[in-house]
Amino acid sequence: MKMWSHFFTSRLLILLTFFQIFVPVYPIGVNYGTTADNLPPPKEVAQFLRENTIIDRIKIFDMNTEIIKAFANTGIYVTVTVPNGDIPSLKDNAKAEQWVKEKIKPYYPDTKIRYIAVGNEILHWGTPDIIDSLVPAMVTIHKALLKAGMSDIKVTTPHSLGIMVSSDPPSSGAFRPGWDVGIIKPMLQFLQESNSAFMVNPYPYFGYSPGNDSYCLFRPTPGFVDKVTGKKYDNMFDSLMDAIYSAMKKLGFADVPIVVGETGWPSLGEPWLTWVNADNAKSYNDGMIKKSTSKVGTPLMPGKNFEIYIFALFNENQKPGSLAERNFGLFRPDLTEVYDIGVLNGTTPKRRSHDGPAASPSELVGGGSPSGGSGGVSGGSDSGESQSKADDKTPYGSSSGHTYDPPALITTVVICGVVALYGLHTIFF
């Protein structure tokens, strides 16, 4: 009898070990902007994300120490952003070392700082001085991190798709002349040597036209074939990502990982923006979750599991620009979902009192682009939008529901196995 008891106990331990090792953990990231007067305190946000969601990483648009400290010991990765205006001074090794000592070291390793984003969309918004200083500052900050014993923190910088001179078809992808060899090539070399990633902000939302809505929103469409590669495309996101990959490959750096620093779709806008609604926002961001968890990749990068940061965590009621600009959030300030894309983990979050709608049409201030910063990033926009608009082509599966959820499936199988083994153990012993 003891032998059989030992047999079942050992099999149970093996199964539990399998559960711990093989249940996949996928990167689900969000941009945490704070341009609002009704958001919960950072500590409450950190607790909510840790206890009630599957979101395991955030990106902020500045060096907000309250947020950085709030995420200490949560296990959630944090990407911080160097203000654009600080970049020229950080070319100096001594100043970069002092910056790391003051801005990073006090919070490390309690806060899991994943990336230091040097500025935001510098090639799009930066002055000539800031643009020329970008790669040298990235290099000196990296050296300062190594000297301080923080080699696990990587250095990168986010780009809008304004860096592209061509993106359609994807095989034609190329960076703008001048930037390609003068700035982007040495940047890619640095990223390759430092094991970092090329961060881009693709926004199919800005490529929308009445004839390509399904192509933008991961809904079924006929698709098109890139005649050069023979690859079929059924959504704009894949097309944009492969255009970026093609441009990198032409410079000799196809092996540098690509991280999606920003992408999203607003859930509310002016009445004439008929494509801006909760259904479309759900469809697009649900597609993003699937991209992050399915390991499908793209036609030119099959099997890739992209690290994606959805824009944005909250609706932000003080952002300038259109109504849509203030309604990119997955959550309202009271921590309720704007729409369901499966990021809640099933536990019941603590509810805050509702602080009212994010904005109304009467609050319009003028034109703008998504901006998630809290005022810490100088120069241009605090966020990125794709300036490269793909043509009317098509998408990846249906986003009407989670038809295949690998983590849930594996969890169910393992739990059933544990229950079965425990039941047999109980019956026989």
Sequence and secondary structure as in RCSB ss.txt:
>XXXX:A:sequence
MKMWSHFFTSRLLILLTFFQIFVPVYPIGVNYGTTADNLPPPKEVAQFLRENTIIDRIKIFDMNTEIIKAFANTG
IYVTVTVPNGDIPSLKDNAKAEQWVKEKIKPYYPDTKIRYIAVGNEILHWGTPDIIDSLVPAMVTIHKALLKAGM
SDIKVTTPHSLGIMVSSDPPSSGAFRPGWDVGIIKPMLQFLQESNSAFMVNPYPYFGYSPGNDSYCLFRPTPGFV
DKVTGKKYDNMFDSLMDAIYSAMKKLGFADVPIVVGETGWPSLGEPWLTWVNADNAKSYNDGMIKKSTSKVGTPL
MPGKNFEIYIFALFNENQKPGSLAERNFGLFRPDLTEVYDIGVLNGTTPKRRSHDGPAASPSELVGGGSPSGGSG
GVSGGSDSGESQSKADDKTPYGSSSGHTYDPPALITTVVICGVVALYGLHTIFF
>XXXX:A:secstr
 HHHHHHHHHHHHHHHHHHHHHS    EEEE     SS   HHHHHHHHHHHB   EEE SS  HHHHHHTTTS 
 EEEEEE GGGTGGGGSHHHHHHHHHHHTGGGTTTSEEEEEEESSSHHHH  HHHHHHHHHHHHHHHHHHHHTT 
TTSEEE EEEGGGEEE SSGGG EE TTHIIIIIHHHHHHHHHTT  EEEE  GGGG  TT HHHHTT     EE
 TTT  EE SHHHHHHHHHHHHHHHTT TTS EEEEEE   S   TT TT SHHHHHHHHHHHHHHHHH  B SS
SBT   EEEES SB  TT SS TGGG   SB TTS BSS SS B SS          S  GGG           S
 S SS SS        S   SS  SS S  HHHHHHHHHHHHHHHHHHHHHHH 
